[in-house]
Amino acid sequence: MEKKDLFLQMNELENRLGGIHGELGLMKQLVKQLLEENKKLSIENQQLRDVLKRETSPKPEPVKSASAARRSSSPAGAASVTESAAADSGAVGEGYDNLARLYHEGFHICNVYYGHLRTEGDCLFCLSFLNK
């Protein structure tokens, strides 16, 4: 084997090793992305299981509150006015409660990331929205 052939063979081997190294780097990036996605989906899956468990668990019958009992014993006209005022204020409170529930289930409620899964703890935008 001549010196020139030996040098060409080593150069070809070096080029192939460089190509293999590049492929290995790409595969490493792909595995990293897949692991991150797997972790994100595992967290979301667990949160959905928790929500499903809460939704399907038997709920106790609501006990009639004292204010509701007073409303039912008041005259018909006064009851309808009281109930409509309670419904108006309840709608605002109910919406807030729904947003708070979504936030505690792990989803963003802020206008920046609304509906996305929170993976890095508390969101300052969401917390400021809840504190308004």
MOTA-V538898 format. One record per residue. RES is the residue in one small letter. OMEGA is omega as a letter, one per 40 degrees, with the letter a starting at -180 (999 if undefined). NEAR is the number of other ideal C-beta (glycine too) atoms within 10 Angstrom. Layout:
{{RES & OMEGA & NEAR} {RES & OMEGA & NEAR}}
This chain:
{{m & a & 6} {e & a & 7} {k & a & 7} {k & i & 8} {d & i & 9} {l & i & 10} {f & i & 10} {l & i & 11} {q & i & 11} {m & i & 10} {n & i & 10} {e & i & 10} {l & i & 10} {e & i & 10} {n & i & 10} {r & i & 10} {l & i & 10} {g & i & 10} {g & i & 10} {i & i & 10} {h & i & 9} {g & i & 10} {e & i & 10} {l & i & 10} {g & i & 10} {l & i & 9} {m & i & 10} {k & i & 10} {q & i & 10} {l & i & 10} {v & i & 10} {k & i & 10} {q & a & 10} {l & i & 10} {l & i & 10} {e & i & 11} {e & i & 10} {n & i & 10} {k & i & 11} {k & a & 12} {l & i & 11} {s & i & 10} {i & a & 14} {e & i & 14} {n & i & 10} {q & i & 11} {q & i & 15} {l & i & 12} {r & i & 10} {d & i & 12} {v & i & 14} {l & i & 10} {k & i & 9} {r & a & 11} {e & a & 8} {t & i & 8} {s & a & 7} {p & a & 4} {k & i & 8} {p & i & 5} {e & i & 5} {p & i & 7} {v & a & 7} {k & a & 10} {s & a & 9} {a & a & 8} {s & i & 10} {a & i & 14} {a & i & 10} {r & a & 11} {r & a & 17} {s & i & 10} {s & i & 8} {s & i & 13} {p & a & 7} {a & a & 6} {g & i & 8} {a & a & 10} {a & a & 14} {s & i & 12} {v & i & 11} {t & a & 15} {e & i & 14} {s & i & 10} {a & i & 10} {a & i & 14} {a & i & 10} {d & a & 9} {s & i & 10} {g & a & 12} {a & i & 10} {v & i & 9} {g & a & 10} {e & i & 11} {g & i & 10} {y & i & 13} {d & i & 11} {n & i & 11} {l & i & 17} {a & i & 13} {r & i & 13} {l & a & 16} {y & a & 19} {h & i & 10} {e & i & 14} {g & a & 17} {f & i & 19} {h & i & 18} {i & i & 21} {c & a & 18} {n & a & 9} {v & a & 11} {y & a & 14} {y & i & 14} {g & i & 8} {h & i & 12} {l & i & 14} {r & a & 18} {t & a & 11} {e & i & 5} {g & a & 5} {d & i & 9} {c & a & 19} {l & i & 9} {f & a & 15} {c & a & 22} {l & i & 12} {s & i & 10} {f & i & 18} {l & a & 15} {n & a & 6} {k & 999 & 5}}
